[in-house]
Amino acid sequence: MNIRTLIPRPIVLAAVFATVAVAGISPRVAGVHAAYAPHEACCGAITPEGYRLADVIDAMHVEQLWQAKEHINWETGQPDRPANYEGPGKATHCSAFAAALGERLHVYMLRPPQHSQILLASAQAEWFHEKDGVEKGWQPLNAQGREQRAQELANQGSLVVIVYESPNPHTPGHIVIVRPSEKSPEDFRKEGPQVAEAGTNNYSSFIAARSFTHHPGAWPDGVRYYWHSVDWASIPPSSAK
């Protein structure tokens, strides 16, 4: 049973912040994003579906799996080659992690075996707006305020991606998942949406404004946003275990 259904949220928050304060640790350093302090949220409250999305993301343990410099099984993030493997496909795994999350949510995005893991992020970026991506239910966010709308949709439990297609067909792009967050409008202006990603470093919770630093020209104007609804009724709670 989810503890959030048993303990009122203000009590949970008070206990968390009291604990890190006693330890002399900043809440942000301790992994408690300031977005969870009482304030006006930039992009709406997190719904029950949004909390389920956050649970599924966290249950994937991306900070331990989908590690760079290892050849991995795209679905699990586990290494599937010996430690001394020196062949292709062992760089970074942002696109494999995104596709694996989509699979857990019963949402298809371009993935193996339809495309290899090599240069998959840029291929996904192109696929989202092609006929197959559109027919699979992916929709773009193009209007002004797309960043806020992306965060709002994630808070409501939709699968939202931010993707960069490399202009060089021989270098990788990048893709991240927008994760639910009730960060303040001030934090949102500085940080952009809250995200989860695999890459050179992996994060279950990070900020979009720093996710594309290895891709000059990507953030903020070179990225694109896409989203897909999630049928939470079809996903058992055990999916987040």
HELIX and SHEET records of a PDB file:
HELIX    1   1 ILE A    3  THR A    5  5                                   3    
HELIX    2   2 ARG A    9  VAL A   22  1                                  14    
HELIX    3   3 ALA A   34  TYR A   36  5                                   3    
HELIX    4   4 PRO A   48  ALA A   59  1                                  12    
HELIX    5   5 CYS A   94  ARG A  104  1                                  11    
HELIX    6   6 LEU A  120  PHE A  128  1                                   9    
HELIX    7   7 LYS A  131  GLU A  135  1                                   5    
HELIX    8   8 ARG A  146  ASN A  155  1                                  10    
HELIX    9   9 PRO A  185  GLU A  191  1                                   7    
HELIX   10  10 ALA A  208  ARG A  210  5                                   3    
HELIX   11  11 TRP A  232  SER A  234  5                                   3    
HELIX   12  12 PRO A  237  ALA A  240  5                                   4    
SHEET    1   A 6 GLN A 139  LEU A 141  0                                        
SHEET    2   A 6 ARG A 224  HIS A 228 -1                                        
SHEET    3   A 6 LEU A 159  TYR A 164 -1                                        
SHEET    4   A 6 HIS A 174  VAL A 178 -1                                        
SHEET    5   A 6 GLN A 194  GLU A 197 -1                                        
SHEET    6   A 6 TYR A 203  ILE A 207 -1                                        
END                                                                             
